Amino acid sequence: MSKTPGVHYVLKTPYDKPAPEGFETAYFATGCFWGPEKKFWDQPGVHTTAVGYQGGTVDNPSYDNICSGKSGHSESVKVVFDPKETNYVNLLKVFWECHDPTQGNRQGNDVGSQYRSEIFTTSDEQQTLAEASKQAYQKALQLVGRTNPITTKVTPAPTFWLAEEYHQQYLSKPGSRQYCSAQPTGARMPDPSQWLPKELLAKYTAAL
């Protein structure tokens, strides 16, 4: 299989290297990874993005492994960002609003455990923020008449296995199939001041 990492097709930054000093990394799974990767690379303060596989039982899986449904991985997006220009709370807003987190092992027409909704955290602070945002978005869904429970998991990040090169920044490449199965709910993420944990309120409201 071809896994030739390199330079981001849009941002022109390396996507296969460790985050630059002082930068942070976040991982999100929202279904097919093509659409959400584009959503995240368009955000201010994002240094680079990449798509890959997380949360399964096979090392260095291929796309065929993922599609079999037997490896247990999700399709995931890695987001490297500059905390001086944006923050994790802003990225969580993008995550919740860009898909339907109540669909379990599917997103739209895409069905299978690889299309589940999941947040993979890289620190205790990210874990706390992700869990708090999940509760807040559940309430936001109820306000627009959606009563199904959120099925998104929030778990410490396992190894991120880089996907094949042809998947990287797929929607930006000439000849790509402009497909995205995401089904946003239309519910808006509440203002962070309404859901941030008290111990993090000052830190994040000052930066928003």
Secondary structure, 3 states (H helix, E strand, C coil): CCCCCCECCCCCCECCCCCCCCCEEEEEEECCCHHHHHHHHCCCCEEEEEEEEECCCCCCCCHHHHHHCCCCCEEEEEEEECCCCCCHHHHHHHHHHCCCCCCCCEECCEECHHHCEEEEECCHHHHHHHHHHHHHHHHHHHHCCCCCCCCCEEEECCCCEECCHHHCCHHHCCCCCCCCCCCCCCCCCCCHHHCCCHHHHHHHHHHC
